[in-house]
Structures are given as structure tokens and as C-alpha cells.
């Protein structure tokens, strides 16, 4: 097969599906294959004629060594992965589709040895997925402006874990104002909601500035499980979001106790009695107080106390332990709904905005951030 024939084959795919590719799209042609450069790494993906024909026929390519589709949301090749993402707001679906990337540069950072880039989807992504999943009844425009998470370097078998970690950093560091959250987007199940698009001007301003000229090195994590809970909490309505952020705190109960006992054992200033007292804590609220006392910084404690006071969440004793007790009582008022406990149960009022649950959700999210930073970071 000649170079011209390979070019015609690729042009046929692009024209047949009306693919809109970037100005930097520059495939290399040989007599046997077309070569596509993968962004951010020195890797190239080679397609032969019959593989291009598969894409024209809306079929996934299944005969390239190390090329794996990530269901309906991305692909992995060698040590490069790219996953479609959606950025939404709790009160409205931001376009209800994979989010347009409107910043003029990508957001870049690193986690351990893995480089992360969040920006417009790549040309290889468009070629590999748009012909398969594009549906004019569901998607109002082409894929080329959508956002994706690109990962390269490290062990590709762990890229899914690093994608979760990347979403955590998006949700905890970059998207907290105004209540934005990022999630993986699946092309087979879009949920379009155009009712509140007029309110996304502030969101666009934030997304336009969501970039970094250099890759910042972020800390790695011990476990992805609490990060998955945290990311999930960011996508939920206020009450369930609060409960999931509280689950993050519960996740660390055992690891905190093990860490704390280890610290006491090797600190001569603590007696055996102190260690025994630590081991004997069984009351959940006392355990919660202990864990948060040792993991949350003094400045965050002070800010949360001031916030809670301004929102009329605490009265009487103005200290952090009192705040934790109130948090625990509020959590119980939601999860306990037996008839004999109705006097302690929070009953939703559909006719009034629940500012209290929003305030507690904010506090619990900040506490979850602090505990993750203290107990889940890989030691340098």
C-alpha cells in the first residue's frame, strides 16, 4: 500500500465522521501505516489500513498490542492514558456533556513519577473514540473541545489509580469555588441539562484560568479508597455529600489509631498508662475528637470555629471539641430515623433551603481534606 493510499484511508475516516482535529495534527505516513504522536511523551500510535476501516465501521480496534479502550471513556497505550472528564456544578449540570476546555493552556502537575495534563482531548482520542460513540442526537458539537485527563509515565497498570488521585486534586485544590467538581465522563450515558446555563459565567472564568505553565509536583497517596469516596462526595447533593465526606473521616479511624500508638511507643515522654488509655477509647465521638485534634492544623480549626459560629452551628463553649461533638450529633440526626428517636432526627423541609446541611457539609469536607493530607500521604 502506498503513502497516498494510507493518507486517503485516514482522510476517509475523518471525512466520513466529520472529525474536527487540532491545527497541530500532523500524522506521518509510510507505505504500511500512519503514525500518530501521543501528547506529552515520546510515543506514537501506528494504525494500519484495516484498523482505520474498523473505526469507519464504528468498531473498536482490538489488534494493537498494548492498546486498551477504557470502556467508553478513554484509552491506554503503552505508558500513556487519556480519560474523558466532565466538570459540573452542584446546582446545575455544566453543559450536561463532557466539558469544553476553555483555558488557553492545559493544567499540568505530577504525582510521584506520573505526569498529569488536563486540557482539550488529543487528536488520537478523537480518532479512536468519536467514530464509535458520536451521536448527533446526544452530542451537540464535535469532541475536539472536550476536556480529558492525560497521564504518562510510571506504571500504566496503575494509571486508573492515578486518575482517581488526579480527580481528587482537581476537586480538592482547583475546583472548590464555586462548588465545581470533576468526574470521569462516560460517552454512552450523557445526561443533558440546559436549564441553568445562564449561570455559568463565573464557572467559565475559573475554567479559563485553570492552567499552569509548569508541572507542579504533588504528593502521592498511600490509598486511593478514601480519595474515591471524596471524589464521589463531590458529585452528590448536599445531604448525601455530607455523609460521604463523613465516611472519609471514618475510613481513617483504624489507621489513625495504629499511627498514634506507633508514635506513643517511640516517644519516651508518654507512659504505658498513656498508651493504654489511647487503646481503651471505644466511644466514637471521643475517637473522632482525638483523631481530628492530632490531624487538623490550628489555623484550620480556628477558621472552622469562626465559620460555625457565624452560621449559628455552635453555642456555649467555643472550642474545637464542642464543634466535633455538634458535628457528630448532626450526623446522627441524619442517619438515625427510628420513630423513638424522632426528637433527635433531622426531618427535611422541602419548602425551605437547608443552609445548615450546606454548612456542615463544608466543614466536613475541610476536615476530610485535613485528614487525607495528614494520614494518607506517602512519606517523603
Wavefront OBJ file of the C-alpha trace (Angstrom):
o trace
v 0.000 0.000 0.000
v 1.420 3.444 -0.908
v 1.719 6.503 1.312
v -1.018 8.159 -0.731
v -3.322 5.207 -0.120
v -2.720 5.404 3.618
v -3.450 9.114 3.532
v -6.682 8.523 1.609
v -7.717 5.890 4.141
v -7.240 8.286 7.049
v -8.917 11.150 5.147
v -11.866 8.858 4.539
v -12.221 8.252 8.296
v -12.017 11.978 9.046
v -14.485 12.961 6.338
v -16.889 10.097 6.942
v -17.375 11.087 10.592
v -16.743 14.808 10.190
v -13.915 14.719 12.717
v -12.565 18.101 13.767
v -8.874 17.801 14.615
v -6.420 20.329 16.021
v -4.237 22.666 13.969
v -1.249 20.676 15.226
v -2.484 17.386 13.799
v 0.434 16.061 11.756
v 0.311 12.303 11.129
v 3.256 10.594 9.469
v 2.591 8.210 6.612
v 4.518 5.205 5.407
v 3.536 2.526 2.926
v 2.331 0.309 5.771
v 0.897 2.543 8.459
v 0.029 6.031 9.678
v 1.804 7.200 12.826
v 0.073 9.419 15.441
v 2.096 11.221 18.108
v 0.753 10.949 21.661
v 0.972 14.269 23.538
v 3.441 14.807 26.341
v 5.504 11.687 25.754
v 7.780 10.219 23.130
v 5.256 7.629 21.986
v 3.500 7.072 18.714
v 0.455 5.001 17.844
v 0.555 3.254 14.470
v -2.608 2.391 12.568
v -2.726 0.153 9.511
v -5.388 0.250 6.835
v -7.775 -2.408 8.188
v -7.712 -0.765 11.657
v -8.787 2.537 10.133
v -11.564 0.645 8.335
v -12.749 -0.693 11.705
v -13.108 2.840 13.029
v -15.067 3.862 9.924
v -17.427 0.988 10.723
v -17.833 2.118 14.377
v -15.751 -0.759 15.749
v -13.040 -0.637 18.370
v -9.518 -1.598 17.386
v -8.648 -4.847 19.170
v -5.444 -5.987 17.498
v -2.839 -3.432 18.555
v -0.509 -4.670 21.254
v -0.837 -2.560 24.448
v -3.815 -0.531 23.134
v -6.734 -0.884 25.525
v -10.001 1.008 25.498
v -11.137 2.169 28.923
v -14.744 1.169 28.340
v -16.475 4.239 26.876
v -14.372 6.965 28.473
v -10.814 6.716 27.116
v -7.889 4.542 26.176
v -4.444 3.411 27.278
v -1.446 2.754 25.057
v 1.901 1.748 26.471
v 2.500 4.223 29.341
v 0.028 6.850 28.063
v -3.601 7.055 29.171
v -6.328 9.553 28.338
v -9.685 9.701 30.119
v -12.631 11.962 29.264
v -13.731 14.202 32.112
v -16.694 16.380 32.968
v -16.693 19.468 35.175
v -20.030 20.239 36.757
v -21.624 22.436 39.395
v -23.716 21.036 42.225
v -26.682 23.242 41.365
v -26.649 22.724 37.609
v -25.130 20.437 35.041
v -22.375 22.375 33.327
v -23.472 21.869 29.720
v -24.544 18.348 30.721
v -21.824 16.968 28.465
v -18.116 16.299 28.534
v -16.901 19.767 29.470
v -15.438 22.159 26.937
v -11.882 23.122 27.845
v -11.824 26.912 27.553
v -8.486 27.790 29.182
v -5.829 28.710 26.621
v -3.374 26.273 28.223
v -3.530 22.911 29.938
v -3.369 22.363 33.693
v -0.269 20.312 34.499
v 1.044 18.646 37.622
v 2.845 15.497 38.718
v 2.033 12.781 41.230
v 5.090 10.719 42.029
v 6.587 9.803 38.614
v 3.333 10.228 36.681
v 2.789 13.417 34.692
v -0.781 14.689 34.556
v -2.179 17.095 31.982
v -5.775 18.275 31.913
v -6.925 20.085 28.808
v -8.534 19.548 25.423
v -8.770 15.954 24.234
v -5.983 14.837 21.916
v -6.271 14.036 18.219
v -5.631 10.314 18.837
v -8.525 10.338 21.348
v -10.831 11.837 18.719
v -9.764 9.313 16.081
v -10.130 6.318 18.409
v -13.416 7.209 20.135
v -15.525 9.760 18.270
v -16.345 7.467 15.313
v -17.566 4.836 17.777
v -19.579 6.968 20.189
v -20.639 10.112 18.359
v -24.416 10.516 18.170
v -25.845 13.730 16.751
v -28.957 13.334 18.910
v -26.831 13.353 22.079
v -23.776 15.480 21.311
v -24.403 18.976 20.037
v -20.901 19.558 18.716
v -17.636 17.791 17.973
v -15.351 16.179 20.531
v -12.287 18.343 19.902
v -13.122 20.939 22.579
v -13.932 18.445 25.313
v -11.706 18.030 28.359
v -9.652 14.996 29.283
v -7.116 13.817 31.826
v -3.867 12.672 30.215
v -1.426 10.548 32.187
v 2.018 9.498 31.070
v 4.955 7.876 32.766
v 5.139 5.402 35.609
v 3.384 2.053 35.591
v 0.458 2.132 33.153
v -1.243 -0.644 35.141
v -1.711 1.929 37.908
v -2.959 4.763 35.704
v -6.543 4.240 36.834
v -5.404 4.834 40.426
v -3.545 7.969 39.344
v -6.644 9.162 37.501
v -8.544 8.919 40.804
v -5.731 10.824 42.509
v -5.828 13.474 39.761
v -9.585 13.886 40.199
v -9.004 14.312 43.923
v -6.532 17.138 43.325
v -8.945 18.754 40.860
v -11.793 18.548 43.350
v -9.837 19.498 46.472
v -7.330 22.057 45.138
v -8.650 23.637 41.971
v -12.456 23.404 41.764
v -13.841 24.113 45.238
v -15.107 27.551 44.247
v -17.861 27.870 43.207
v -18.786 24.287 44.154
v -17.432 22.719 41.000
v -16.500 19.083 40.781
v -14.776 16.878 38.227
v -15.664 13.316 37.352
v -14.980 10.764 34.660
v -17.439 11.066 31.790
v -18.911 8.042 30.011
v -19.863 8.572 26.391
v -22.683 6.041 26.343
v -24.744 7.760 29.049
v -24.794 11.559 28.697
v -27.254 13.489 30.847
v -28.005 16.783 29.224
v -29.468 19.662 31.205
v -29.599 23.082 29.599
v -31.985 24.696 32.101
v -29.445 26.748 34.047
v -26.737 27.554 31.506
v -27.127 31.281 32.092
v -25.427 30.907 35.490
v -22.122 29.527 34.213
v -20.296 32.821 33.592
v -18.360 32.623 36.884
v -17.616 28.966 36.173
v -16.138 29.873 32.799
v -13.870 32.466 34.417
v -12.463 29.802 36.735
v -12.028 27.242 33.957
v -10.304 29.823 31.780
v -7.651 30.237 34.473
v -7.325 26.515 35.197
v -3.792 26.199 33.857
v -0.186 26.152 34.951
v 2.909 26.990 32.883
v 4.958 24.343 34.681
v 4.152 20.941 36.121
v 3.783 21.151 39.908
v 4.855 18.073 41.856
v 2.035 16.912 44.155
v 2.425 14.365 46.934
v 1.490 10.763 46.287
v -1.008 8.826 48.413
v -0.984 5.578 50.352
v -4.515 4.524 49.420
v -6.995 5.528 46.712
v -10.091 4.283 48.578
v -10.659 7.473 50.642
v -9.936 9.532 47.532
v -12.657 7.652 45.642
v -15.095 8.350 48.489
v -14.057 12.026 48.492
v -14.434 12.354 44.700
v -17.837 10.664 44.881
v -18.946 13.012 47.661
v -18.127 15.984 45.444
v -20.715 14.821 42.888
v -23.648 14.424 45.298
v -26.390 16.632 46.638
v -25.748 18.309 49.953
v -27.011 15.746 52.495
v -25.534 12.655 50.864
v -22.391 14.640 50.145
v -22.093 15.398 53.866
v -22.456 11.720 54.756
v -19.823 10.657 52.229
v -17.324 13.255 53.475
v -18.004 11.877 56.968
v -17.242 8.397 55.605
v -13.784 9.692 54.691
v -13.248 10.515 58.370
v -14.484 7.055 59.410
v -12.157 5.416 56.902
v -9.139 6.670 58.825
v -10.220 5.615 62.321
v -8.103 2.452 62.329
v -5.079 3.891 60.508
v -5.060 6.869 62.878
v -5.084 4.575 65.900
v -2.201 2.493 64.516
v -0.227 5.629 63.675
v -0.911 7.160 67.066
v 0.078 4.037 69.010
v 3.286 3.810 66.998
v 4.096 7.426 67.844
v 3.466 6.889 71.553
v 5.557 3.713 71.707
v 8.650 5.528 70.472
v 8.136 8.717 72.459
v 9.644 8.369 75.921
v 7.583 11.270 77.232
v 4.487 9.032 77.120
v 3.966 6.358 79.749
v 2.482 2.899 79.331
v -0.627 4.281 81.016
v -0.972 6.884 78.254
v -0.789 4.140 75.633
v -3.356 2.022 77.462
v -5.720 4.991 77.681
v -5.339 5.519 73.947
v -6.163 1.866 73.270
v -9.225 1.937 75.508
v -11.060 4.643 73.544
v -14.172 2.968 72.167
v -16.639 5.853 72.138
v -16.893 7.098 68.537
v -17.224 10.783 69.327
v -14.205 10.635 71.664
v -12.251 8.823 68.984
v -13.294 11.430 66.410
v -12.142 14.219 68.723
v -8.779 12.549 69.254
v -8.174 11.957 65.555
v -9.153 15.456 64.467
v -7.195 17.033 67.318
v -3.993 15.427 66.025
v -4.608 15.786 62.281
v -6.214 19.207 61.756
v -3.957 22.249 61.905
v -4.533 25.023 64.430
v -5.320 27.563 61.690
v -7.968 25.330 60.099
v -9.526 24.656 63.497
v -9.739 28.396 64.132
v -11.283 29.096 60.713
v -13.858 26.331 61.068
v -14.817 27.508 64.550
v -15.336 31.043 63.246
v -17.358 29.693 60.298
v -19.518 27.521 62.584
v -20.167 30.448 64.905
v -21.149 32.715 62.011
v -23.587 30.021 60.805
v -25.054 29.542 64.296
v -23.967 25.903 64.397
v -22.394 26.084 67.855
v -23.269 27.887 71.041
v -21.991 27.835 74.573
v -18.418 26.543 74.818
v -16.381 27.971 71.958
v -13.783 25.284 71.333
v -12.927 22.658 68.735
v -14.123 19.679 70.794
v -17.538 21.294 71.068
v -17.608 21.687 67.267
v -16.755 17.991 66.807
v -19.498 16.991 69.254
v -22.013 19.094 67.317
v -20.795 17.533 64.048
v -21.253 14.034 65.480
v -24.743 14.881 66.791
v -25.724 16.353 63.412
v -24.510 13.237 61.608
v -26.580 11.063 63.955
v -29.641 13.242 63.373
v -29.467 12.258 59.706
v -28.618 8.555 59.935
v -30.905 7.727 62.910
v -34.538 7.725 61.878
v -36.226 5.262 64.223
v -39.578 6.506 65.473
v -38.432 6.547 69.091
v -35.515 8.768 68.067
v -37.502 11.347 66.085
v -36.729 14.029 68.652
v -33.056 13.689 67.589
v -33.726 13.144 63.899
v -33.400 15.857 61.274
v -36.536 15.905 59.123
v -36.058 17.631 55.730
v -38.334 20.573 54.966
v -38.841 20.751 51.188
v -40.131 24.325 51.363
v -37.038 25.884 52.929
v -33.419 25.904 51.780
v -31.324 23.839 54.149
v -28.409 26.140 54.907
v -27.457 24.087 57.957
v -26.634 20.950 55.973
v -24.625 23.027 53.490
v -22.592 24.498 56.325
v -21.913 21.112 57.927
v -21.039 19.635 54.550
v -18.465 22.395 54.043
v -16.949 21.776 57.493
v -16.801 18.009 56.992
v -15.182 18.424 53.592
v -12.470 20.618 55.117
v -11.905 18.053 57.865
v -11.695 15.267 55.273
v -9.086 17.312 53.383
v -7.012 17.698 56.534
v -7.179 14.025 57.498
v -6.256 12.910 53.975
v -3.289 15.272 53.964
v -2.100 14.001 57.362
v -2.797 10.259 57.225
v -2.817 9.314 53.532
v 0.285 10.979 52.076
v 3.277 8.880 51.177
v 6.151 9.955 53.428
v 8.904 11.809 51.638
l 1 2 3 4 5 6 7 8 9 10 11 12 13 14 15 16 17 18 19 20 21 22 23 24 25 26 27 28 29 30 31 32 33 34 35 36 37 38 39 40 41 42 43 44 45 46 47 48 49 50 51 52 53 54 55 56 57 58 59 60 61 62 63 64 65 66 67 68 69 70 71 72 73 74 75 76 77 78 79 80 81 82 83 84 85 86 87 88 89 90 91 92 93 94 95 96 97 98 99 100 101 102 103 104 105 106 107 108 109 110 111 112 113 114 115 116 117 118 119 120 121 122 123 124 125 126 127 128 129 130 131 132 133 134 135 136 137 138 139 140 141 142 143 144 145 146 147 148 149 150 151 152 153 154 155 156 157 158 159 160 161 162 163 164 165 166 167 168 169 170 171 172 173 174 175 176 177 178 179 180 181 182 183 184 185 186 187 188 189 190 191 192 193 194 195 196 197 198 199 200 201 202 203 204 205 206 207 208 209 210 211 212 213 214 215 216 217 218 219 220 221 222 223 224 225 226 227 228 229 230 231 232 233 234 235 236 237 238 239 240 241 242 243 244 245 246 247 248 249 250 251 252 253 254 255 256 257 258 259 260 261 262 263 264 265 266 267 268 269 270 271 272 273 274 275 276 277 278 279 280 281 282 283 284 285 286 287 288 289 290 291 292 293 294 295 296 297 298 299 300 301 302 303 304 305 306 307 308 309 310 311 312 313 314 315 316 317 318 319 320 321 322 323 324 325 326 327 328 329 330 331 332 333 334 335 336 337 338 339 340 341 342 343 344 345 346 347 348 349 350 351 352 353 354 355 356 357 358 359 360 361 362 363 364 365 366 367 368 369 370 371 372 373 374 375 376 377 378 379 380
